[in-house]
């Protein structure tokens, strides 16, 4: 019986071993993997934005409000040309929006700096952090441009400056700052080249007086004019800086009279100061051989509007003049649009702002992106030819180190019968220069 039990136990164990040797049944088939998505859906490029937001910082209130209106009008006209189709030989004019960004439209958001550098910096900060602008344009006053562009540099946002001319702005080594307008070193030397050519025509000019407002721009201008006076051999009979936005300049004009009137006065003033000085010159009967202005207030639209005939015979450096339309028809085409909308002709300030806005938009379009680094690279690669701008320049192309437009140039205009006439270079002149500056009693 015991033996039988052992036999049975052996048989059971053997069966168990044999069962373990049986080939395993195939596993149930795995659930089918989800169908692969196309690669384009896995890494789909973000849709092009419908709007590209650009911040524009200008003096829209305060003493320079009228100038700010000119600048605002100009960038708005440029934006309209970008956003819609026009038969004009200008960047982006013949397409609606930015074609490389799916036809995205430019949207402008303005900041008002009131000619105050601290407010300019605050507005730049607001536009970048709250309005999320892609880039900034502005700011006319060199002192404000200096602070606003510092904010843009810190935040890594492209800043296109169309109008400020202080040389120091492009000497700071900034990577995000670009300037389209020529700057005061070129203009200051132009003055002495012009005076040399007047001497060659037989006019007696041997001395200059220098008068400047005392912010960054005027101070830099005076420094350059003194340097070029020495280089070109002109005696400086007076150096008179004055407090910007002064309410009485009688003392300064008396100093000019005491220094002698047989000189060319080189003046750097914003518009309220420029008007005040002209009124005081007439009141105190000060009439130097010539008054040669460093643009700014002397080409603002309210200068002639306020002074009327008393504005006549002022000379000013410029970057643009309507009479150049005789040889460059695009100037008239754009000015006609501007005048129809805003009731006045363009001036050098508005022409520069218009050109700067087109340049910035052109770079954003070529970048095909709102990425700051892509826009920065596109600005560095900018090469706009002379026939696609309304300025009398050879074009727009930025120095790779300073980011200064290397193709800009200057002219000198004279107010005659209330209009700005190109008088230098002489081969571009549309009118004969009136020289010397007429005495007030002889007008």
C-alpha positions in Angstrom: 0.0 0.0 0.0 2.8 2.4 0.9 4.6 1.4 -2.3 1.5 2.1 -4.3 1.2 5.5 -2.7 4.8 6.4 -3.6 4.2 5.3 -7.2 1.2 7.5 -7.5 3.1 10.5 -6.0 5.9 10.0 -8.6 3.4 9.9 -11.4 1.8 13.1 -10.2 5.2 14.9 -10.0 6.1 13.7 -13.4 2.8 15.1 -14.8 3.6 18.4 -13.3 7.1 18.5 -14.9 5.7 17.5 -18.2 3.1 20.3 -17.9 5.8 22.9 -17.4 7.5 21.7 -20.6 4.6 22.3 -22.8 5.2 25.2 -25.3 3.7 28.4 -23.9 0.6 29.7 -25.7 1.3 32.9 -27.7 0.5 36.1 -25.8 -2.6 38.0 -26.7 -1.8 40.5 -29.4 -0.9 44.0 -28.1 -3.4 46.8 -28.8 -2.5 48.6 -32.0 -0.3 51.7 -31.5 -2.1 55.0 -32.3 -1.4 56.2 -35.9 1.6 58.4 -36.2 0.8 62.1 -36.6 2.4 63.9 -39.6 5.7 65.6 -38.7 4.2 69.0 -39.6 1.6 68.6 -36.9 4.2 67.5 -34.3 6.3 70.7 -34.7 3.8 73.1 -36.3 5.2 76.6 -36.7 3.2 79.2 -34.8 0.7 81.2 -36.8 1.8 84.5 -38.0 0.5 87.3 -35.8 -2.2 89.5 -37.1 -0.6 92.7 -35.7 2.9 93.8 -35.0 2.9 96.3 -32.2 5.4 99.2 -32.5 6.0 101.8 -29.7 6.6 105.4 -30.8 7.9 107.8 -28.1 7.6 111.5 -29.0 6.9 114.9 -27.2 3.1 115.0 -27.6 2.5 117.6 -24.9 4.5 120.5 -23.5 6.7 123.0 -25.3 7.4 120.7 -28.2 3.9 119.4 -28.7 3.6 120.9 -32.2 6.8 119.1 -33.2 5.5 116.0 -31.7 2.3 116.2 -33.8 4.5 116.5 -36.9 6.4 113.3 -35.9 3.2 111.4 -34.9 1.6 112.3 -38.2 4.6 111.1 -40.1 4.8 107.7 -38.6 1.1 107.2 -38.9 1.3 108.0 -42.6 4.2 105.6 -43.0 2.1 102.9 -41.2 -0.8 103.5 -43.5 1.4 103.0 -46.5 2.7 99.8 -45.0 -0.7 98.4 -44.0 -2.4 99.1 -47.3 -1.5 99.0 -51.0 -0.1 102.1 -52.7 1.5 102.5 -56.1 4.7 104.1 -54.6 8.3 103.1 -55.0 8.8 102.8 -51.2 9.5 99.7 -49.0 6.3 97.7 -48.4 4.1 100.2 -50.3 2.8 97.8 -53.0 1.6 95.1 -50.6 -0.9 95.2 -47.8 0.8 94.5 -44.5 4.1 92.6 -44.0 4.1 89.8 -46.7 6.7 87.7 -44.9 4.5 87.7 -41.8 1.3 86.6 -43.6 0.2 90.2 -44.2 0.4 91.2 -40.6 -0.5 94.9 -40.0 1.6 97.4 -38.0 -0.2 98.8 -34.9 1.3 101.9 -33.3 1.2 102.6 -29.6 2.4 106.1 -28.6 4.2 107.3 -25.6 4.5 111.0 -24.6 7.9 112.0 -23.1 7.1 115.8 -22.8 10.8 116.4 -23.6 11.7 114.9 -20.3 14.4 112.2 -20.3 13.0 110.5 -17.2 9.5 110.3 -18.7 11.0 109.0 -21.9 12.6 106.1 -20.0 9.4 105.4 -18.2 7.4 105.4 -21.4 9.9 103.0 -23.0 9.5 100.7 -19.9 5.7 100.8 -20.2 5.6 100.1 -23.9 8.0 97.2 -23.5 6.6 95.5 -20.4 2.9 96.4 -20.6 2.2 97.0 -24.3 4.6 94.2 -25.3 5.9 96.1 -28.3 8.1 94.3 -30.8 10.3 97.4 -31.3 10.5 101.1 -30.5 10.8 104.2 -32.7 11.7 107.8 -31.5 12.4 110.0 -29.7 13.4 113.3 -31.4 15.1 114.9 -28.4 18.6 113.4 -28.1 18.5 113.6 -24.3 15.3 111.6 -24.3 16.5 109.1 -26.9 19.5 108.5 -24.7 17.5 107.3 -21.7 14.7 105.6 -23.7 17.2 103.6 -25.7 19.0 102.5 -22.5 15.8 100.8 -21.4 15.5 99.1 -24.8 19.1 98.0 -24.6 18.6 96.5 -21.2 15.4 94.6 -22.3 16.9 93.5 -25.6 14.3 95.4 -27.8 15.2 97.0 -31.2 15.2 100.8 -31.1 15.1 102.7 -34.4 16.0 106.4 -34.1 15.0 108.5 -37.1 15.7 112.1 -35.8 18.1 112.6 -32.9 21.5 113.8 -34.0 23.8 113.8 -30.9 27.0 112.0 -32.0 27.2 110.2 -28.6 24.1 108.2 -29.3 26.0 105.9 -31.6 29.2 105.9 -29.6 27.9 103.8 -26.7 28.4 100.4 -28.2 24.7 99.6 -28.0 23.6 96.4 -29.8 19.9 97.2 -30.2 20.1 100.9 -31.2 20.1 102.0 -34.9 19.9 105.5 -36.3 18.9 106.5 -39.9 19.5 110.3 -39.8 22.9 111.8 -40.4 24.3 113.2 -37.2 25.8 116.5 -35.9 29.4 115.8 -36.7 28.6 115.7 -40.4 26.3 118.7 -40.1 28.8 120.8 -38.1 31.5 120.2 -40.7 29.0 121.1 -43.4 28.7 124.5 -41.9 32.4 125.2 -42.4 32.5 123.7 -45.8 29.7 126.0 -46.7 31.4 129.1 -45.2 34.6 128.2 -47.1 32.6 128.1 -50.4 31.0 131.4 -49.5 34.5 132.9 -49.0 35.5 131.4 -52.4 32.6 133.4 -53.9 34.1 136.6 -52.5 32.1 137.0 -49.2 34.1 138.0 -46.1 33.5 135.5 -43.4 36.2 135.0 -40.8 34.5 134.6 -37.4 31.7 132.7 -35.9 29.6 133.0 -32.7 28.2 129.8 -31.1 24.9 129.8 -29.3 23.4 126.6 -27.9 20.7 125.2 -25.5 22.4 123.3 -22.7 20.9 119.8 -23.0 22.8 116.8 -24.5 22.1 117.8 -28.1 23.0 121.5 -27.9 26.2 120.8 -25.8 27.4 118.2 -28.3 26.7 120.6 -31.2 28.7 123.4 -29.6 31.7 121.1 -28.9 31.8 120.0 -32.5 31.4 123.5 -33.9 34.4 124.7 -31.8 36.5 121.8 -33.0 35.7 122.4 -36.7 36.2 126.2 -36.3 39.7 125.5 -35.2 40.3 122.9 -37.9 39.0 125.3 -40.7 40.6 128.4 -39.3 37.7 130.4 -38.1 37.8 132.6 -35.0 35.1 131.9 -32.4 34.2 135.3 -31.0 31.6 134.0 -28.5 30.5 130.7 -26.9 27.1 131.2 -25.2 25.2 128.2 -23.8 21.8 129.0 -22.3 19.2 127.3 -20.2 16.9 125.2 -22.3 13.3 126.5 -22.3 14.4 129.9 -21.1 11.7 132.6 -20.8 14.0 135.6 -21.3 17.1 135.6 -23.5 17.9 139.4 -23.6 21.1 138.9 -21.7 22.4 136.3 -24.2 21.5 138.5 -27.2 23.3 141.5 -25.6 26.4 139.3 -25.3 26.1 138.4 -28.9 25.8 142.1 -29.9 28.9 142.9 -27.8 30.9 140.2 -29.5 30.3 142.0 -32.9 27.8 141.4 -35.7 30.2 140.8 -38.5 30.1 137.1 -37.9 28.1 134.0 -38.7 26.0 132.9 -35.8 25.7 129.2 -35.4 22.6 128.4 -33.3 21.2 125.2 -31.8 17.7 125.6 -30.3 14.5 123.8 -30.0 11.4 125.5 -31.3 10.1 127.6 -28.4 13.7 128.9 -27.8 14.2 129.5 -31.5 11.0 131.6 -31.7 11.9 133.5 -28.6 15.4 134.3 -29.9 14.1 135.6 -33.2 11.7 137.9 -31.4 14.5 139.2 -29.2 16.8 139.7 -32.1 14.3 141.9 -33.7 13.5 143.7 -30.5 17.2 144.4 -29.8 18.1 145.0 -33.5 20.6 142.2 -33.6 21.5 141.2 -37.2 24.7 139.2 -37.7 26.1 138.4 -41.2 24.2 135.1 -41.1 22.2 133.0 -38.7 22.9 129.3 -39.5 20.8 127.0 -37.4 21.3 123.4 -36.5 17.8 122.4 -37.8 15.5 121.4 -34.9 13.3 124.4 -33.9 14.1 126.4 -37.0 12.5 123.8 -39.3 9.5 122.9 -37.0 6.2 123.8 -38.7 5.3 126.4 -36.0 8.5 128.4 -36.6 7.3 130.1 -39.8 3.7 129.9 -38.7 4.4 132.0 -35.6 7.0 134.4 -36.9 5.7 135.0 -40.4 8.0 137.3 -42.4 10.4 137.6 -39.5 11.4 134.0 -40.1 12.8 134.9 -43.5 16.5 134.6 -44.4 17.4 132.1 -41.7 19.8 129.5 -42.9 19.5 125.9 -41.5 21.1 122.6 -42.1 18.6 120.1 -43.3 18.1 116.6 -44.4 15.1 117.2 -46.6 13.4 120.0 -48.6 10.2 120.0 -50.6 11.9 121.8 -53.5 14.0 118.7 -54.1 10.9 117.1 -55.5 11.9 118.7 -58.9 14.5 116.0 -59.2 12.9 113.3 -57.0 9.2 113.0 -57.7 8.5 110.5 -54.8 9.0 113.5 -52.5 6.0 115.3 -54.0 3.9 112.2 -54.0 4.4 111.6 -50.3 4.1 115.3 -49.4 0.8 115.5 -51.2 -0.6 112.6 -49.2 0.7 114.2 -46.0 -0.7 117.7 -46.8 -4.1 116.2 -47.8 -4.4 114.5 -44.4 -2.8 117.0 -42.0 -3.1 120.3 -43.8 0.6 121.2 -43.9 3.6 120.3 -45.8 6.1 117.9 -44.4 9.3 119.2 -42.9 12.7 117.8 -42.2 11.5 116.3 -38.9 8.5 114.6 -40.3 10.4 113.4 -43.3 13.0 111.7 -41.1 10.3 110.1 -38.9 8.5 108.8 -42.0 11.7 107.3 -43.3 12.6 105.7 -40.0 9.3 104.0 -39.6 9.5 102.5 -43.1 13.0 101.3 -42.4 12.0 99.5 -39.2 9.0 97.8 -40.8 11.2 96.7 -43.7 13.6 95.0 -41.3 10.8 93.3 -39.4 9.3 92.0 -42.7 12.7 90.7 -43.9 13.2 89.0 -40.5 9.9 87.2 -41.1 9.6 87.1 -37.3 8.9 89.2 -34.2 12.0 87.6 -32.5 14.2 90.5 -31.4 17.5 88.9 -32.5 16.0 88.2 -36.0 15.0 91.9 -36.3 18.4 93.0 -35.1 20.1 90.9 -37.8 17.7 92.2 -40.4 18.5 95.8 -39.4 22.2 95.0 -39.8 21.5 93.7 -43.3 19.5 96.7 -44.3 20.4 98.1 -47.7 17.6 100.4 -49.0 18.5 102.2 -52.2 18.3 106.0 -52.8 15.3 105.7 -55.1 13.2 104.1 -52.4 13.4 106.9 -49.9 12.2 110.5 -49.8 15.5 111.8 -48.4 18.3 113.2 -50.6 20.6 110.5 -49.4 22.4 107.6 -51.1 20.3 105.2 -49.2 20.1 103.5 -45.8 22.8 101.1 -44.7 24.0 100.7 -41.1 27.6 100.6 -39.9 28.1 97.1 -38.3 29.7 98.6 -35.2 28.0 101.9 -34.5 24.7 101.2 -36.3 24.8 104.6 -37.8 23.4 105.0 -41.3 26.5 105.6 -43.5 24.6 106.8 -46.6 23.0 110.0 -45.2 24.0 113.5 -46.1 23.0 117.1 -45.3 21.9 120.2 -47.2 21.5 123.9 -46.2 18.2 125.6 -46.7 17.1 129.3 -46.4 13.7 130.6 -45.6 12.6 132.8 -48.4 9.0 134.2 -48.6 8.0 131.7 -45.9 9.3 128.6 -47.8 12.5 126.6 -47.3 14.7 126.8 -50.3 17.7 124.6 -50.9 20.8 126.8 -51.3 23.7 124.4 -50.6 25.3 122.3 -52.0 25.2 124.8 -54.8 24.7 122.2 -57.5 21.4 121.2 -55.8 20.2 124.8 -55.1 16.8 125.8 -56.1 17.3 129.5 -55.2 20.1 132.0 -54.9 21.2 132.6 -51.3 20.3 136.0 -49.7 23.5 137.2 -48.0 24.1 138.9 -45.7 21.2 138.6 -43.2 19.2 141.8 -43.9 19.1 144.4 -41.1 15.7 144.6 -39.4 15.2 148.2 -40.4 15.8 147.4 -44.1 13.2 144.8 -44.6 
